[in-house]
Amino acid sequence: MTIDRKLMRNGNGWALSINATILGLLDVNPEVDLIRYTMVKDKLIIQKCRDVKKYSNEQNNL
């Protein structure tokens, strides 16, 4: 699946809006789940974060 989207202004940066259809395909509830995004060369990969415990531990160490 390919979707072309424009970025939106967000403060001093830019944001990508992810619609409900894509969130559903990723099985992501934006109110409780984290997402992980990874850059591989010129591709942005977005996936549901399955390591929430690891993320919590990293935040506690800051």
Secondary structure, 3 states (H helix, E strand, C coil): CCCCCCCEEECCEEECCCCHHHHHHCCCCCCCCCEEEEEECCEEEEEECCCHHHHHHHHHCC
